[in-house]
C-alpha cells in the first residue's frame, strides 16, 4: 500500500541494520493525540485540554507539533484557538483521524535510521496495554496518517506487541526495559524472552537489552513501563525514580531497582552516571481514593528543551533541578500534570517524538 506521498506501508525493512534513535536526536515534530469529546477523558475534558494546550504552546516555541483530532468540529475549534494564541501555522498541524485515547507514546511510531541515513517508522501492534482498553483505532492511527500524506519515509508494520513507553535507548546499541512489561504474557504470550530479544535486536539495531526486574508504580496501567521509572538522558546518564520513604509500599521495589541500575554497565564497561529523581507525595484519585502514578521520570525531550511533569508537590523544584543537571544544554520547562495522572499516565505518555526526516513538513507550509 502507498500513502499519498508514495511511501510504502510494508512488513519488510528495506535496509539493514536500522538503529532506533534516542529521544534527543533532532526532531521534525512532537506528536500528540487530542482526546475525543465522548472518550475516557470526558469528565476531565476541560482540564486535560488545558494541559495539552500548555504542551503545544511550550513545544511550539522550539519545533513543530502535529496533533491528531477525531472530530472536525474539534479540529476547527483548536485551529482557531491556537491561532488566537499566536501559534504560527508553520509550527502546528492538525490532522483528522479516528482515535480511541490520547497516549501517543504508545500508539505512535518509532523512528529508526539506516546506515545510509534513510529513515523509517516502525508501526508496532498496540493492544491497549495487553487488552485492558479499546485500542483498534489507535492501533490504526499511524497508517491512517500515512494515507493522508503525513509521513516522509516508509512505514514498516510489525506484528509484535510493543509500546513506545516500554523501551528506552541510548542510541548506541543499548535498550533498557522492564521484564514486567515486555515479558508480560498479556503482550506476546507465544514468544520467549530470547525470541523477544531477537526481534528487538533485529528491528532496532541494538546489541543488548538491560532488563530491570524491579520497580512499579501503583495506579499504572502499563505493567511498569520503563518511562515511568528510569530514562536515558545521554549515552552515559540515567535518571531514575528513587523512593526514600521506608513506609511507602514502593520502597522495597524501587530500592531493588536502584541496586540493578548501580550494577548496570555501559558498553565500555564503565558504570552509568545515575541521577535520582525525587519521590512526590502520594496522590490519590478524589473519586474513589486509589493511588495515582505520579512520577518525574515521565519527562519529554524535544529540540532544545525538556518538558517536565509537575504535580503542585513540594518535590517539583527538586525534580526540575535534577533534570537541569541531567540536561545542562537544554531549557527545563515545567508542565503541570495533576489531571493527566487521573487517567494513569503523565507527560511522556501523551507525546511521541518524530525524528528528523520522518515527517512530511511541506504540510505545515501548506497550512500557513
Residue pairs with C-beta under 8 A, 6 or more apart in sequence:
1 8
1 9
2 8
2 9
3 9
3 146
3 147
3 148
3 149
3 150
3 151
3 155
4 147
4 148
4 149
5 149
5 151
5 152
5 360
7 146
7 151
7 152
7 153
7 154
7 155
8 154
8 155
9 123
9 143
9 146
9 154
9 155
9 157
10 154
10 155
10 156
10 157
11 156
11 157
11 158
12 156
13 120
13 156
13 203
14 114
14 118
14 120
14 154
15 114
15 115
15 116
15 118
15 120
16 114
17 114
17 115
17 205
18 112
18 113
18 114
18 120
18 203
18 204
18 205
19 112
19 113
19 114
19 115
19 171
19 204
19 205
20 110
20 111
20 112
20 167
20 169
20 171
20 175
20 203
20 204
20 205
20 206
21 111
21 112
21 113
21 169
21 171
21 355
22 169
22 170
22 171
22 232
22 235
23 232
23 300
23 301
23 353
24 171
24 233
24 234
24 301
25 111
25 171
25 353
25 355
25 356
26 303
26 355
26 356
27 63
27 302
27 303
27 353
27 354
27 355
27 356
28 63
28 64
28 152
28 354
28 355
28 356
28 357
28 358
28 359
28 361
29 63
29 64
29 65
29 66
29 93
29 353
29 354
29 359
29 361
30 55
30 59
30 63
30 64
30 65
30 66
30 300
30 302
30 351
30 352
30 353
30 354
31 65
31 66
31 67
31 68
31 104
31 108
31 351
31 352
31 353
31 354
32 52
32 55
32 56
32 65
32 66
32 67
32 68
32 102
32 104
32 350
32 351
33 67
33 68
33 99
33 101
33 102
33 103
33 104
33 107
33 108
33 138
33 141
33 350
34 49
34 52
34 67
34 68
34 69
34 70
34 74
34 78
34 99
34 102
35 41
35 45
35 48
35 49
35 52
35 101
35 102
36 70
36 71
36 99
36 100
36 101
37 45
37 71
37 74
39 100
39 101
39 102
40 101
40 133
40 343
41 48
41 101
41 102
41 343
44 339
44 342
44 343
47 339
48 102
48 339
48 340
48 343
50 339
51 335
51 336
51 337
51 339
51 340
52 102
52 350
53 81
53 82
53 85
54 335
54 336
55 307
55 335
55 347
55 350
55 351
56 65
56 67
56 82
56 87
56 92
57 85
57 87
58 305
58 307
58 333
58 335
59 65
59 302
59 305
59 307
60 87
60 88
60 91
60 92
61 305
62 302
62 303
62 304
62 305
63 91
63 302
63 303
63 304
64 90
64 91
64 92
64 93
64 359
64 361
64 364
65 91
65 92
65 93
66 92
66 93
66 94
66 95
66 150
66 354
66 359
67 78
67 92
67 93
67 94
67 95
68 94
68 95
68 96
68 97
68 99
68 104
68 141
68 145
69 75
69 78
69 94
69 95
69 96
69 97
70 96
70 97
70 98
70 99
71 96
72 96
75 94
75 96
78 94
79 94
82 92
83 89
88 368
89 364
89 367
89 368
90 364
90 365
90 367
90 368
91 364
92 364
93 363
93 364
93 367
95 145
95 148
95 150
97 141
97 144
97 145
97 148
98 137
98 140
98 141
98 144
99 137
99 138
99 141
100 128
100 133
100 134
100 135
100 136
100 137
100 138
101 133
101 135
101 138
102 343
102 345
102 350
103 138
103 165
103 345
103 349
103 350
104 350
104 351
104 352
105 163
105 164
105 165
105 227
105 348
105 349
105 350
105 351
105 352
106 126
106 129
106 138
106 163
106 164
106 165
106 166
106 222
106 349
107 126
107 135
107 138
107 139
107 141
107 142
107 163
108 141
108 142
108 164
108 352
109 121
109 122
109 123
109 142
109 155
109 352
109 354
109 358
110 121
110 122
110 124
110 164
110 204
111 119
111 120
111 121
111 122
111 353
111 354
111 355
111 358
112 119
112 120
112 121
112 122
112 203
112 204
112 205
113 119
113 120
113 355
113 357
114 120
117 357
118 153
119 152
119 153
119 355
119 356
119 357
119 358
120 153
120 154
120 155
120 156
121 142
121 151
121 153
121 154
121 155
121 156
121 358
122 156
122 158
122 203
122 204
123 142
123 143
123 155
123 156
123 157
123 158
124 158
124 160
124 161
124 162
124 163
125 139
125 158
125 159
125 160
125 161
125 162
126 135
126 138
126 139
126 161
126 163
127 135
127 139
127 161
127 187
128 134
128 135
128 138
129 163
129 186
129 221
129 222
129 223
130 161
130 184
130 186
130 187
130 223
131 186
132 221
133 221
142 155
143 155
143 157
145 151
146 155
149 360
149 363
150 359
150 360
150 363
151 358
151 359
151 360
152 357
152 358
152 359
152 360
152 361
153 357
153 358
158 203
160 188
160 191
160 196
160 199
160 203
161 187
161 188
162 182
162 187
162 200
163 181
163 222
163 225
164 227
164 352
165 222
165 225
165 226
165 227
165 228
165 348
165 349
166 177
166 178
166 181
166 182
166 222
166 225
166 226
166 227
167 175
167 176
167 177
167 182
167 200
167 204
167 226
168 175
168 176
168 177
168 226
168 227
168 230
168 231
168 232
169 175
169 176
169 204
169 206
169 232
170 176
170 232
170 234
170 235
170 236
171 235
172 235
172 267
173 205
173 206
173 207
173 208
173 267
174 206
174 207
174 208
174 209
174 210
174 266
174 267
175 200
175 204
175 206
175 208
175 209
175 210
176 209
176 210
176 212
176 226
176 230
176 232
176 238
177 209
177 210
177 211
177 212
177 226
178 211
178 212
178 213
178 215
178 223
178 224
178 225
178 226
178 229
179 193
179 211
179 212
179 213
180 213
180 215
180 216
180 223
180 224
181 187
181 222
181 223
181 224
181 225
181 226
182 196
183 193
183 196
184 223
186 223
188 196
191 199
197 209
200 206
200 209
201 207
201 209
207 267
208 267
210 264
212 226
212 229
212 230
212 257
212 260
212 261
213 256
213 260
214 253
214 254
214 256
214 257
214 260
215 224
215 229
215 230
215 241
215 253
215 254
215 256
215 257
216 224
216 229
216 250
216 253
217 224
217 228
217 229
217 250
217 293
217 295
218 249
218 250
218 290
218 291
218 293
219 285
219 290
219 291
219 292
219 293
219 341
219 344
220 228
220 293
220 344
221 344
221 345
222 228
225 349
227 297
227 298
227 348
227 349
228 241
228 293
228 295
228 297
228 298
228 346
229 240
229 241
229 254
229 257
229 295
229 297
230 238
230 239
230 240
230 241
230 257
230 261
230 297
231 238
231 239
231 240
231 297
231 299
232 238
233 239
233 275
233 323
233 326
233 327
234 326
235 266
236 266
236 270
236 272
236 273
237 272
237 273
237 274
237 275
237 326
238 261
238 264
238 272
238 273
238 274
238 275
239 274
239 275
239 276
239 277
239 297
239 299
239 322
239 323
239 326
240 257
240 258
240 261
240 274
240 275
240 276
240 277
240 297
241 254
241 257
241 276
241 277
241 279
241 295
241 296
241 297
242 254
242 258
242 276
242 277
242 278
242 279
243 250
243 251
243 254
243 255
243 279
244 251
244 279
245 251
245 279
248 279
248 282
250 279
254 279
258 274
258 276
261 272
261 274
262 271
262 274
264 271
264 272
265 271
265 272
266 272
275 322
275 323
275 325
275 326
276 322
277 295
277 296
277 297
277 319
277 322
277 323
278 296
278 315
278 318
278 319
278 322
279 315
280 294
280 295
280 296
280 311
280 313
280 315
280 316
280 319
281 313
281 314
281 315
282 291
283 291
283 292
283 294
283 311
283 313
283 338
283 341
284 290
284 291
284 292
285 291
285 292
285 342
292 341
292 342
292 344
293 341
293 344
293 345
293 346
294 309
294 311
294 313
294 337
294 341
294 346
295 309
295 346
296 308
296 309
296 315
296 319
296 322
296 323
297 348
298 309
298 337
298 345
298 346
298 347
298 348
298 349
299 306
299 307
299 308
299 309
299 323
299 347
299 348
300 306
300 307
300 347
300 348
300 351
300 353
301 327
301 330
301 353
302 353
304 330
304 331
305 330
305 331
305 332
305 333
306 323
306 327
306 330
306 331
306 332
306 333
307 333
307 335
307 347
307 351
308 319
308 320
308 323
308 332
308 333
308 334
308 335
308 347
309 334
309 335
309 336
309 337
309 340
309 346
309 347
309 348
310 316
310 319
310 320
310 334
310 335
310 336
310 337
311 336
311 337
311 338
311 341
312 336
312 338
316 334
320 332
320 334
323 332
324 332
335 347
337 346
337 347
340 346
340 347
340 349
340 350
